[in-house]
Amino acid sequence: MNYNNMKSGFVTLIGRPNVGKSTLMNQIIGQKIAITSNKPQTTRNRIQTVYTEERGQIIFVDTPGIHKAKNKLGEYMVTVAERTLNEVDVVLWLVEPSTFIGAGERHIAEQLERVKTPVILVINKIDTVKKEEILKFIDSYKEIYNFAEIIPVSALNGENKESLLKEVFGYLPEGPMFFDEDTITDQPERQIVAELIREKALRLLDDEIPHGIAVSIESMKERKGKNMVDIEATIVCERDSHKGIIIGKKGAMLKNIGSKAREEIENLLDSQVNLQIWVKVRKDWRDSDLFLKNYGYNKKDI
């Protein structure tokens, strides 16, 4: 790799929940790091993924969606998102393809007015609309903010990914890489494992439950001399009724969550996995500083 004229920098992905931030990051990196789900509040921490190629290195910081907070977990997520904006070299704002710009998007535009970082608008999901409509969407968004660039993409199938990367590298400063070229994330393995389990729960459970779940990894040990990792995890929910739903009839739901998560964890660790999951009830954990800290959301990390 030619290290002369390399560019390295930090890029944050923002946007309302469910616009496809994690999907885009996974598409660029080419490996599953950020969890994806069609339910809001999927991403809770600043996940950093690292993309390295001949032009240089992009460190992506995927923030929780900017929204109006309703509880302490919400406040934490919003603070993380807004603090990040001034610490990076480029902001990528992902939006839906639409001429209607709602209150959520306008709230984000207001936050960005205080930011000096160049903002690239990424209009996602263009695979779902007619090509001739895209110009209308671009014109609508131009009215609410002075973007450095506007690029339509499909995070799902990778359309226009190369154009986006070219623009991002154009705004990054020249300099050496921050990470080794084979690094793809700074997330500890335990955290990714917890997130993969939470993703499966989000996908398989009813809408009213997932907001109130967290996953903690109690232990993760390699068996000596064997290609096997033993993992003990706990899904924490807020109500007894939720616990029953998560476990399911004769444990069927929990078994389903576990087997789907295990497949992806085995791919991640490149090892066989023996996964055991328990379910505990912790009422109002999202409003408890202690529980938030226990489940990996520490205000000091903001």
N, C-alpha and C positions, 0 to 999 in steps of 0.2 A: 504493500500500500504506500502511495506517495504522500509523505507527511508535509510537503511544501504546499503553501496556500490552502491548507485545510481550514474548514470552518467548524466551530463547535459552539453550541449554545443550548439554552433552555427554552422550551416552547410549552405553553399551557393550552389545554383544551377546555373551553367553557361552553356553556349553553344550558338551556333548560333541561330538566330530566328527560331521558328517552329520545334525545335527538340523534343518538348514535356515536357519542364520543368514544366509548370503549370499543365499539365495533370498528371505528376508523383506526384506532390505535392498533388493534389486533391485525387489521388489514395491512398496515404499514410495516409492523414488526414481523409479520408472517408467522406469528406464534401466539397462542392464547395466553395472555397475561391478565388483562383487565376482564372482569366478569361482565357478562351482558345479560340483560333481562328486559322485558317490556314493562317492568314495574318501576315506578320512581324510586329515588334514593338507593339505587343499586350500588353506586360508588361512594364510599364513605371516607376513604383516606386519600392522601396525595400519592397516587401510584406513579412511580417513575419507571418508564421503560426507555430503553436506549436503542437508537437506530444508528448503525455505523455503516458507511460505504465510502467509496473513493472521494466523494466531495467533502466528507467530514462526519461529524457526529451530532445527532439531535437527541437531546434528553427530553422526553415528553413527561409533563407533569399533568396528570389527569385529575382535575379537581372535582369535588362534589358539585352538583348543579347549583347555580345561584338562584335562590328562591326566598320568599319571605318566611322567616323561621317561626315555628309554632312551639318548640320546646328546646331544652338544652342541647339535645343532639342536633336539632336543626340549626341552632345558633352556632354551634361548633363548625358545622359543615359550611355555613355561609361565610364565617370568618376565615376559614381555610381558603375558600375560593377567592375571596376578595383580596386577601393578603398576597396571594400568589401573583396577582396581575402585574404588580410593579417590580417583581423580583426576576422576571423572565425577559428574554430577548424578543420573543414574538408571542402574541396572543392569537390563537385560532378560535373563532367564535362559530360554532356549528348551529345552523338553524334548519327548520323544515322548509320545503319548497312551497311558499305561499305568498300571496299579495296582502293577506291580512296579517298585520303585526299587532299582536295582543299585548296585554299589560305586562306579562312575564318578560317578553323581549324588550319592551320599552324600559323596564326596570334594569335590565342588563345594560342597555345603551346608556342609561344615566350613570351606572357604576363606571362605565368605560370613559366617560367624559373626564374623570379625575386621573386617568391613566396616561402615562407618557409613552408606553410601549406601543409599537405598530400593531394594528389589529387587522388580521386577514379574515374576511367573512367567508365561511365555507357553507355553501347551500347544499345540504346532504339530501339523499334519497331521490336523486334525479332520475333513477330508474323507474320511479313511480309516476312520472309526469311526462307530458309531451314536450319535445325539445323547444318548440316555438314559444312555450310559456315561460321558459327560464329567464328570458330577457325582462319580462314583466316583473318577475320576483326580484331580479337585480335592481331594477329601477325603484321598487318599493323600499328596499332596504337602504339604498343610497340616501333616501330622504331622512333617515333617523340618525346616521352617523357617517363620519368621514373616514371610510375604510382605506387602508393601505392597498389592499387588493380584494377582489371578490372572485371566488372560484367555486363553480358548481361541481359536485362529486357524487359518486355512489360509494359509500363506505362498505356496502354489502358486496359489490362485485369489483371494486377497485377502479372503476372508471374515473379518469382524470387524476389518479393518485400521483402520477409522475409530474404533472403540471403543478400540483400542490407542493410537492417536495422541492421542485425547482424554485418556487417563490419563497418558500421557507428558508432554504439555504441562502437565497439572495439577501435576506435580512440578518443572517447570523454573523457575528464577528469572526475574524480570522483568529486562529489559535489552536493549540494542541488539544487532543481529546481528553475528556474528563475521566472516562472509563476505558478499561481494556476493550479491544475490539470484539471480543467474544461475550461481553456482558450484555444481557438483554433486560435485566431489571435489578433494582436495588432492594426489592421487597424480600424480606426473609422468607424462606420456604414455608415456614409455619403459617405466615400470614396469607400466602397464596393458597395454601391448602384450606385454611379456614374460609377464604373467599369462595373457593370452588364448591365447598359444601353448601355455603349460603346461597350461591347461585342456583344449585339444584333445588334447594328448598323453595326459593323464590319462584322458580319455573313450575314446580309441581303443586304448590299449595294455593289455596283460595286467596283472592285479592286482599281480604281484610287482615290477614295474618302477617305477611312478610315484613311490613314496616317495623313490627315489634319483635323481630328476631335478631339475635347475634350468634356468632359461633366462636367458641374458644377451643383451642387445642390443648388438652390436658397433658398429653405426652406424645412424643414422636421419637421412636427408637429404632435403629437398624439392628437386625439380628446378626450376631457375630457369625461370619463365615457363610451367610446366606444372603441372596439377593431379595431381601424381604424387609419391609418397614412396617412396624406396628404403630398404629395411630389411634389414640383415644380422643374423641371430640365430644363437645357438649353443645347442643342447640338450646339457646336460652330464649324463652318466650315470656309474654307478659300475663297470660291468663291460663287457668286450669283447662278451660274449654279449648284453648289453642293447643295445649299439650296433647289433648286427645286427638285432635285433627292431625297434628304433625306425626303422631305415632300411627294413627289409622287403625282400621279393623285388623285385629290379630297382628299388628305391627307392620302391615303391608306398605303404608306410606313411607315410614322410616326406612324400611328395607329398600324401597325404590330409590329414595334420596341417596342412601348409602351406596347402592350398586352403581348408580350413575356417576356419583362423585368419585368413587374408587377408580373407575376407568380413566378419568382425566388426571387424577392424582398419580396413577401409575405411569401415564405418559409424561407427566411433569418430572417425576423423580427417576424415571427410567428403571423402575424396580417393581416387584410385586408388592402389593399393599394389603395388610390386614387392618380393615377400618372398623372401629366400633364407635357407635354414636349413641349418646344418651340425650334425654330432653329434660330440662329443668325450667321451673317457673320462677321468675324474678319480677314481681309486680313493679311497674313504673321504672324499669332500669334505665330508660332513655332520659329520665329527669334526675338521675342520681350521678353525681360526679364520680363517686367511688366505682359504680358499676361501669360507667363509660370508660374509666381508666382501665378497669379489669379486662374489658373487651377490646382494648386497643385504641380507644379514642381519647388521647391525652391532650388536654388543653395546652400543656407546656410544649407540645410538638408543633403547635400552630406557628 
